[in-house]
């Protein structure tokens, strides 16, 4: 924001394209809203609230507050013990990390990008290897197993990179929606795909998750916009109904209406007794959704607090390696 202020003070004109309402309020004099490719309105930013901007962007009133009732968590689903790992350069990036996630709770993992979040998720999903430590899923050590084995043990994930790890861009939307289950009934029998069932499944999820354009069952995954690619992944992973859902920046690239929708689905999964590990670089998202929050710094958990007691100052201090009283 400081750069934008310097540019405008020097007489430059700046066009900022963003979904983030806080950025608009902090940086902009005027805001033009477009929705589904059409001009909606231009407003003076100082005259409108974030809620007003959200309503113009989505076409209805949007709640920025996550409706989440307190509930007692159940048994431990995921337990990570003394996890160590190195990156591609051989540098240690996880340095004895410990965390637990229980059934019926959302554990938020807050931290500045580059403190080991990516390597942790890669290990939890079988895409990366740990040098030592344990990853216990219902008490069974699944560390360094294959992604398929880990999925079958009850782990699903919304990955950090939707195009690299979330989709097969040259597959159709309907195929991407059954990636982990294509060989199972009712989608296949004796190795033969049931195209009718696959299409019906895709049509239902396209409708329920508002994946655009409508009727995109046969469209290639790579032909969708980034936000709609994200919706395909979320639709698939949420409906896999696994015991643990790892959500890494789940609302990246989505507008405020879609963000509200995704947050509701994550809370629904938590209310059904699923364990949710939420990794996000958006503090509002972490604080709004999490029952408990762990802070990751320099490859290990460096602080913890309940979601209801969290604030930006405490989290920011811990994320920078500081200590709270």
C-alpha positions in Angstrom: 0.0 0.0 0.0 2.9 2.3 0.7 4.1 2.0 -2.9 0.7 2.9 -4.2 0.6 6.0 -1.9 4.0 7.1 -3.2 2.9 6.7 -6.8 -0.3 8.6 -6.4 1.6 11.3 -4.4 3.9 11.6 -7.4 0.9 12.2 -9.7 0.7 8.7 -11.1 -2.6 7.0 -11.8 -2.9 3.5 -10.4 -5.5 0.8 -11.3 -5.7 -1.9 -8.6 -7.6 -5.1 -9.5 -8.4 -7.1 -6.4 -11.0 -9.1 -4.6 -9.8 -8.0 -1.2 -12.1 -5.4 0.4 -9.5 -4.2 2.9 -7.1 -3.4 0.1 -9.7 -1.4 -1.6 -10.6 0.6 1.5 -6.9 1.2 2.4 -5.6 2.2 -1.0 -8.4 3.4 -3.4 -10.2 6.7 -3.9 -12.8 5.3 -6.3 -13.9 1.7 -7.0 -15.5 0.3 -10.1 -17.4 -2.9 -9.6 -17.9 -5.5 -12.3 -19.9 -8.7 -12.0 -20.1 -11.6 -14.5 -18.3 -9.4 -17.1 -20.7 -6.4 -16.7 -20.2 -2.9 -15.3 -22.2 -2.5 -12.1 -21.3 0.8 -10.5 -18.5 3.2 -9.6 -18.4 4.5 -6.0 -16.3 6.8 -3.8 -14.6 4.4 -1.5 -14.9 6.7 1.6 -18.7 6.8 1.2 -19.2 3.0 1.3 -18.5 0.2 3.8 -16.9 -3.1 3.1 -20.3 -4.7 3.4 -21.6 -2.3 0.7 -18.8 -3.2 -1.6 -19.4 -6.9 -1.1 -23.1 -6.6 -1.9 -22.3 -4.7 -5.1 -19.7 -7.4 -6.1 -21.9 -10.4 -5.4 -25.4 -9.0 -6.0 -26.7 -9.7 -2.5 -25.8 -9.0 1.1 -22.8 -11.1 2.2 -22.0 -11.9 5.8 -18.3 -11.5 6.6 -18.9 -13.2 10.0 -18.6 -17.0 10.1 -21.6 -18.5 11.8 -20.0 -21.2 13.9 -21.3 -22.6 17.2 -18.9 -23.8 19.8 -18.7 -27.6 20.2 -16.5 -30.0 22.1 -14.0 -31.8 19.8 -13.8 -35.5 19.7 -10.9 -38.0 19.5 -7.5 -37.2 18.0 -7.6 -37.8 14.2 -4.2 -36.5 13.2 -1.1 -36.3 15.4 2.2 -35.1 14.1 5.2 -35.9 16.3 8.7 -34.4 16.1 8.6 -34.0 12.4 11.8 -33.1 10.5 12.2 -32.5 6.8 14.6 -30.9 4.3 13.8 -29.0 1.1 15.2 -29.6 -2.3 18.4 -27.8 -1.3 19.0 -30.1 1.6 18.2 -27.3 4.1 16.1 -28.3 7.1 12.7 -26.6 7.0 10.7 -28.6 9.5 12.6 -28.8 12.9 10.6 -31.0 15.2 7.1 -29.9 14.5 4.3 -31.2 16.7 0.5 -30.7 16.3 -2.8 -32.5 16.8 -6.2 -32.1 15.1 -9.3 -33.6 16.7 -12.6 -34.7 15.2 -15.1 -31.8 15.0 -12.6 -29.0 15.2 -10.8 -26.6 12.8 -7.2 -26.2 13.7 -5.8 -23.0 12.0 -2.1 -22.9 11.2 -0.9 -19.3 10.9 2.4 -18.2 9.7 4.4 -16.1 7.2 4.8 -18.0 3.9 8.1 -19.9 3.8 8.2 -21.2 7.4 7.5 -24.9 6.5 3.8 -24.9 5.6 4.3 -26.3 2.1 6.6 -29.0 3.2 4.3 -30.0 6.0 1.3 -30.4 3.7 3.4 -32.3 1.1 4.4 -34.8 3.9 0.8 -35.1 5.2 -0.5 -35.9 1.7 2.3 -38.1 0.5 3.9 -35.7 -1.9 7.0 -35.2 0.2 9.2 -37.2 2.5 10.1 -36.6 6.1 13.6 -37.2 7.3 12.3 -38.3 10.7 9.2 -38.1 12.9 5.7 -39.5 12.8 2.4 -38.7 11.2 -0.3 -40.6 13.0 -3.7 -41.0 11.4 -6.1 -42.6 14.0 -2.9 -43.9 15.7 -1.3 -45.4 12.5 1.9 -44.0 11.3 1.4 -43.0 7.6 4.6 -40.9 7.2 6.3 -41.4 3.8 3.5 -43.5 2.4 2.1 -42.9 -1.1 -0.6 -40.3 -1.8 -3.1 -43.1 -2.6 -2.4 -44.9 0.6 -2.8 -41.8 2.7 -6.0 -40.9 0.9 -7.5 -44.3 1.6 -6.5 -43.8 5.3 -8.9 -40.8 5.4 -6.9 -37.7 4.3 -8.2 -35.3 1.6 -6.7 -32.0 0.8 -7.3 -28.6 -1.0 -3.7 -28.0 -2.2 -1.7 -24.8 -2.2 -1.2 -24.9 -6.0 -4.4 -25.8 -7.7 -2.8 -26.3 -11.2 0.2 -28.3 -10.1 -1.4 -30.5 -7.4 -5.1 -29.9 -7.6 -6.2 -30.6 -11.2 -5.2 -32.4 -14.3 -5.6 -29.4 -16.6 -6.0 -31.6 -19.8 -8.8 -33.6 -18.2 -12.4 -32.5 -18.3 -14.2 -31.0 -15.3 -16.2 -34.2 -14.9 -13.0 -36.3 -14.9 -11.3 -33.9 -12.4 -14.2 -34.3 -10.0 -13.6 -38.1 -9.6 -9.8 -38.2 -9.7 -9.3 -40.3 -6.6 -12.4 -42.4 -7.2 -12.5 -43.1 -10.9 -11.9 -46.8 -10.4 -14.6 -47.3 -7.8 -18.3 -47.9 -8.0 -20.5 -46.2 -9.1 -18.1 -44.4 -11.4 -16.6 -47.6 -12.8 -17.2 -51.4 -12.8 -14.7 -54.0 -13.9 -12.5 -51.3 -15.2 -15.2 -49.7 -17.4 -16.2 -46.1 -16.7 -19.9 -45.3 -16.3 -20.1 -42.1 -18.2 -23.7 -41.5 -17.3 -23.1 -41.6 -13.6 -19.9 -39.5 -13.9 -21.8 -36.8 -15.8 -24.7 -36.8 -13.3 -22.2 -36.5 -10.4 -20.5 -33.5 -12.2 -23.7 -31.8 -13.0 -24.8 -32.0 -9.3 -21.5 -30.5 -8.0 -21.4 -27.8 -10.7 -24.8 -26.7 -9.5 -24.2 -27.1 -5.7 -20.8 -25.3 -5.8 -21.7 -22.7 -8.5 -18.9 -23.7 -10.8 -19.1 -21.5 -13.9 -19.9 -21.6 -16.7 -23.0 -23.7 -16.2 -22.8 -26.9 -18.2 -19.0 -27.1 -18.1 -18.9 -30.9 -17.5 -16.9 -31.5 -20.7 -14.8 -28.4 -20.6 -11.1 -28.9 -19.8 -10.0 -28.0 -16.3 -7.4 -25.7 -17.7 -10.0 -23.7 -19.6 -11.7 -22.5 -16.4 -10.9 -19.3 -14.6 -8.7 -19.7 -11.5 -11.5 -19.2 -9.1 -13.7 -21.8 -10.8 -10.7 -24.2 -10.9 -10.6 -23.7 -7.1 -14.3 -24.5 -6.8 -13.8 -27.8 -8.7 -11.1 -28.8 -6.2 -13.2 -27.8 -3.2 -16.3 -29.6 -4.5 -14.3 -32.8 -5.0 -12.4 -32.8 -1.7 -15.3 -31.7 0.5 -17.6 -34.4 -1.0 -14.9 -37.1 -0.5 -16.1 -37.1 3.1 -12.7 -38.1 4.6 -12.0 -37.9 8.3 -9.3 -35.2 7.8 -9.5 -32.3 5.4 -6.4 -30.3 4.8 -7.3 -26.9 3.4 -4.3 -24.8 2.2 -5.4 -21.2 1.3 -8.8 -22.6 0.3 -10.3 -19.3 -0.8 -7.4 -18.0 -2.9 -8.7 -16.3 -6.0 -12.3 -16.3 -5.0 -14.7 -13.4 -4.6 -16.4 -12.5 -1.4 -19.5 -14.4 -2.2 -17.6 -17.6 -3.0 -15.5 -17.1 0.1 -18.6 -17.0 2.3 -19.8 -20.2 0.5 -16.5 -22.1 1.1 -16.3 -21.0 4.8 -19.8 -22.4 5.3 -18.8 -25.7 3.8 -15.7 -26.0 6.0 -17.8 -25.3 9.1 -20.4 -27.9 7.9 -17.6 -30.5 7.6 -16.4 -29.6 11.1 -20.0 -29.9 12.5 -20.2 -33.4 10.9 -17.3 -34.4 13.0 -14.5 -34.1 10.5 -11.1 -32.8 11.5 -10.0 -29.7 9.5 -6.4 -28.5 9.3 -6.7 -24.9 7.8 -3.5 -23.3 6.6 -4.0 -19.8 5.4 -2.0 -16.6 5.0 -5.2 -14.6 5.6 -5.4 -13.8 9.3 -9.1 -12.9 9.1 -9.8 -16.4 7.7 -7.7 -18.1 10.4 -9.3 -16.1 13.2 -12.9 -16.4 11.8 -12.8 -20.2 11.2 -10.5 -21.7 13.7 -11.4 -23.3 17.0 -7.7 -23.5 17.9 -4.8 -21.7 16.3 -1.1 -22.9 16.1 1.5 -20.5 14.9 4.4 -21.9 12.7 7.7 -20.2 12.7 11.0 -21.4 11.4 9.7 -25.0 10.9 8.1 -25.6 14.3 5.0 -24.6 16.3 6.0 -21.5 18.2 2.7 -20.5 19.8 -0.9 -21.6 20.3 -4.2 -20.0 21.3 -7.9 -20.6 21.0 -9.7 -19.0 18.1 -11.9 -16.9 20.2 -8.9 -15.3 22.1 -6.9 -14.5 18.9 -6.2 -11.1 17.6 -4.0 -9.7 14.8 -1.5 -8.3 17.2 -0.9 -11.5 19.1 -0.8 -13.6 15.9 1.5 -11.1 14.1 3.9 -11.0 17.0 4.2 -14.8 17.1 4.4 -15.1 13.3 7.4 -12.8 13.4 9.1 -14.9 16.0 8.2 -12.8 19.0 6.7 -13.8 22.3 3.5 -12.9 24.1 3.2 -12.6 27.8 
